[in-house]
Amino acid sequence: MPKVGVVLAGCGVFDGSEIHEAVITMLALDRAGAEMVLMAPDADQMHVVNHLTGEVAEGEKRNVLVESARIARGKIRNIAEVRVSDIDALFFPGGFGAAKNLCDFAVKGPQCDIHPEVARLVRETVKAKKPLGAVCIAPALLSKILGEDKLAHKLTIGTDQDTAAALEKMGTTHEACPVSEFVVDRQNKIVSSPAYMLAGRISEAAEGIEKSVKALLEMT
């Protein structure tokens, strides 16, 4: 039974993990018989967004690990305590939290910084030649890390030209991809899919994510 690390970034599309993407990922892994190692950074969110109004809740603070525990039903680890020897693969659902809390791509674009523990575990995973997966906007953080390490690679965020151009500035070969499909970099064992970068409904997001999880597990 492979152990797959799933990195969460809070709880909610606008300031954390996209809940549909996270749950679809977890369901696909569970149905495939994989064991999940859910994790998140123990850090404050960049900000808190009222998901009813879409407005930033001024003065409110939330912790990424505590909020991610909502999705994990409490069974979650601080990413700082996870080592690559604990997992056989690593997967990142999307949501703005991936671009606000795991890194600050949402603010700085190609000049973004990555949370140090996220960067560490990604680099450990690459060095160990274990598979990586990312959907929606999460490929941006992989792009930054792999680009800094001068590792030739390919990823997709779908078809958004501006976001694709930002990834290319960080060193990624971007491959356009429809919502129902995924892109595999077999040399580096990386799979990515657009999910809600393109999806208009949950079933559309699910199709690409489920295919991505299957491809990830096939490479373990």
C-alpha positions as CSV (number, residue, x, y, z in Angstrom):
1,M,0.0,0.0,0.0
2,P,1.7,3.2,-1.1
3,K,1.8,6.2,1.3
4,V,1.0,9.5,-0.5
5,G,1.6,12.8,1.2
6,V,-1.1,15.3,0.6
7,V,-0.2,18.9,1.3
8,L,-3.0,21.1,2.4
9,A,-3.0,24.9,2.6
10,G,-6.0,25.8,4.8
11,C,-9.7,25.3,4.3
12,G,-11.5,27.2,1.6
13,V,-10.8,28.2,-2.0
14,F,-10.0,31.9,-1.5
15,D,-7.5,31.6,1.4
16,G,-6.7,27.9,1.7
17,S,-7.0,24.6,0.0
18,E,-9.9,24.2,-2.6
19,I,-12.1,21.8,-0.6
20,H,-13.5,20.0,-3.6
21,E,-10.0,19.4,-5.0
22,A,-8.7,18.2,-1.7
23,V,-11.6,15.8,-1.1
24,I,-11.6,14.5,-4.6
25,T,-7.8,13.8,-4.3
26,M,-8.4,12.0,-0.9
27,L,-11.3,10.0,-2.3
28,A,-9.3,8.9,-5.3
29,L,-6.4,7.9,-3.2
30,D,-8.6,6.0,-0.8
31,R,-10.4,4.1,-3.5
32,A,-7.1,3.1,-5.0
33,G,-6.0,1.6,-1.6
34,A,-3.4,4.2,-0.9
35,E,-2.6,5.4,2.6
36,M,-2.7,9.2,3.0
37,V,-0.2,11.3,5.0
38,L,-2.1,14.6,5.3
39,M,0.1,17.6,6.2
40,A,0.2,21.4,6.3
41,P,2.6,24.1,7.5
42,D,2.1,25.4,11.1
43,A,1.9,29.0,10.1
44,D,-0.5,31.9,9.8
45,Q,-2.5,32.3,6.6
46,M,-1.6,35.3,4.5
47,H,-5.1,36.6,5.3
48,V,-8.6,35.4,6.0
49,V,-11.3,35.7,3.3
50,N,-15.0,35.7,4.1
51,H,-16.2,33.1,1.6
52,L,-19.8,34.5,1.6
53,T,-18.8,38.0,0.5
54,G,-15.4,37.4,-1.0
55,E,-14.0,40.2,1.1
56,V,-10.8,40.0,3.3
57,A,-11.8,39.8,7.0
58,E,-9.6,42.6,8.3
59,G,-7.9,41.8,11.6
60,E,-8.8,38.1,11.6
61,K,-6.1,35.5,11.8
62,R,-6.2,31.7,11.1
63,N,-3.5,29.0,11.2
64,V,-2.9,27.0,8.1
65,L,-2.4,23.7,10.0
66,V,-5.5,24.2,12.2
67,E,-7.7,25.1,9.3
68,S,-6.4,22.2,7.2
69,A,-7.3,19.9,10.1
70,R,-11.0,20.6,9.2
71,I,-10.5,18.8,5.9
72,A,-8.4,16.1,7.4
73,R,-10.9,15.4,10.2
74,G,-8.1,16.1,12.7
75,K,-5.7,13.5,11.3
76,I,-2.9,15.7,10.0
77,R,0.8,16.4,10.6
78,N,3.0,19.5,10.7
79,I,4.9,19.3,7.4
80,A,8.1,20.2,9.3
81,E,7.9,16.8,10.9
82,V,7.4,14.8,7.7
83,R,10.4,13.3,5.9
84,V,10.5,11.8,2.4
85,S,11.1,8.4,4.0
86,D,7.5,8.7,5.4
87,I,5.9,8.8,1.9
88,D,6.1,7.2,-1.5
89,A,4.7,10.2,-3.4
90,L,3.6,13.8,-2.8
91,F,0.5,15.6,-4.0
92,F,-0.7,19.2,-3.9
93,P,-4.4,20.1,-4.3
94,G,-5.0,23.7,-5.4
95,G,-6.9,26.7,-4.1
96,F,-5.5,30.1,-3.4
97,G,-3.9,28.9,-0.3
98,A,-1.3,27.0,-2.4
99,A,-0.4,30.4,-3.9
100,K,-0.8,32.4,-0.7
101,N,0.2,30.2,2.2
102,L,2.5,27.5,0.7
103,C,4.2,30.2,-1.3
104,D,3.3,33.8,-2.2
105,F,2.9,33.4,-6.0
106,A,-0.5,35.2,-5.8
107,V,1.3,38.3,-4.7
108,K,4.8,38.1,-6.2
109,G,4.3,36.0,-9.3
110,P,7.6,34.6,-10.6
111,Q,9.5,36.4,-7.8
112,C,7.6,34.4,-5.2
113,D,9.1,32.7,-2.1
114,I,8.2,29.2,-1.1
115,H,7.5,28.1,2.5
116,P,10.8,26.6,3.6
117,E,9.4,23.3,4.8
118,V,7.3,22.9,1.6
119,A,10.5,23.5,-0.5
120,R,12.5,21.1,1.6
121,L,10.0,18.2,1.2
122,V,9.6,18.8,-2.6
123,R,13.3,18.8,-3.0
124,E,13.7,15.6,-0.9
125,T,11.0,14.0,-3.0
126,V,12.7,14.9,-6.3
127,K,16.1,13.7,-5.0
128,A,14.5,10.4,-3.9
129,K,13.0,10.1,-7.4
130,K,9.5,9.7,-6.0
131,P,6.4,11.0,-7.9
132,L,5.0,14.5,-7.4
133,G,1.5,15.7,-8.3
134,A,-0.1,19.2,-8.3
135,V,-3.4,20.5,-9.6
136,C,-5.0,23.9,-10.2
137,I,-2.6,26.7,-9.2
138,A,-0.3,24.4,-7.1
139,P,2.0,23.7,-10.1
140,A,3.3,27.2,-9.6
141,L,5.1,26.4,-6.4
142,L,6.7,23.3,-8.1
143,S,7.7,25.5,-11.0
144,K,9.5,27.9,-8.7
145,I,11.4,25.2,-6.8
146,L,12.3,23.1,-9.9
147,G,13.3,26.3,-11.8
148,E,15.6,27.4,-9.0
149,D,17.2,24.0,-9.1
150,K,17.7,24.3,-12.8
151,L,15.8,21.0,-13.4
152,A,14.2,20.9,-16.8
153,H,10.5,20.0,-16.4
154,K,7.0,20.4,-17.8
155,L,3.8,21.3,-16.0
156,T,0.3,22.5,-16.8
157,I,-2.1,25.0,-15.2
158,G,-4.5,24.6,-18.1
159,T,-4.8,27.3,-20.8
160,D,-4.5,30.6,-18.9
161,Q,-1.8,32.5,-20.9
162,D,-0.7,34.9,-18.2
163,T,-0.2,32.2,-15.5
164,A,1.4,29.9,-18.1
165,A,3.8,32.7,-19.0
166,A,4.7,33.2,-15.3
167,L,5.6,29.5,-15.0
168,E,7.7,29.7,-18.1
169,K,9.6,32.7,-16.5
170,M,10.4,30.4,-13.6
171,G,11.8,27.7,-15.9
172,T,8.8,25.5,-16.7
173,T,7.9,24.2,-20.1
174,H,4.2,24.8,-20.0
175,E,1.9,22.4,-21.8
176,A,-1.7,23.5,-22.4
177,C,-4.2,21.0,-21.2
178,P,-8.0,20.6,-21.1
179,V,-9.8,20.2,-17.7
180,S,-10.5,16.5,-18.2
181,E,-6.9,15.6,-18.8
182,F,-3.4,15.8,-17.2
183,V,0.2,16.3,-18.2
184,V,2.9,13.8,-17.2
185,D,6.6,14.6,-17.0
186,R,7.8,11.0,-17.0
187,Q,11.5,11.8,-16.7
188,N,10.9,13.7,-13.4
189,K,7.8,11.7,-12.3
190,I,5.5,14.8,-12.2
191,V,1.8,14.9,-13.0
192,S,-0.3,18.0,-13.1
193,S,-3.9,18.9,-14.2
194,P,-5.9,22.2,-14.4
195,A,-8.8,21.3,-12.1
196,Y,-10.6,24.5,-11.1
197,M,-8.3,26.6,-13.2
198,L,-10.7,25.5,-15.9
199,A,-13.5,23.5,-14.3
200,G,-17.0,25.0,-14.3
201,R,-18.4,22.2,-12.1
202,I,-17.1,19.6,-9.6
203,S,-17.4,16.7,-12.0
204,E,-15.1,18.4,-14.5
205,A,-12.5,19.0,-11.8
206,A,-12.9,15.4,-10.6
207,E,-12.1,13.8,-14.0
208,G,-8.7,15.4,-14.3
209,I,-7.8,14.9,-10.6
210,E,-8.8,11.3,-10.6
211,K,-6.7,10.6,-13.7
212,S,-3.8,12.5,-12.1
213,V,-3.9,10.4,-9.0
214,K,-4.0,7.2,-11.0
215,A,-1.0,8.3,-13.0
216,L,0.8,9.3,-9.8
217,L,0.2,5.9,-8.2
218,E,1.4,4.1,-11.3
219,M,4.8,5.8,-10.9
220,T,5.3,4.8,-7.3
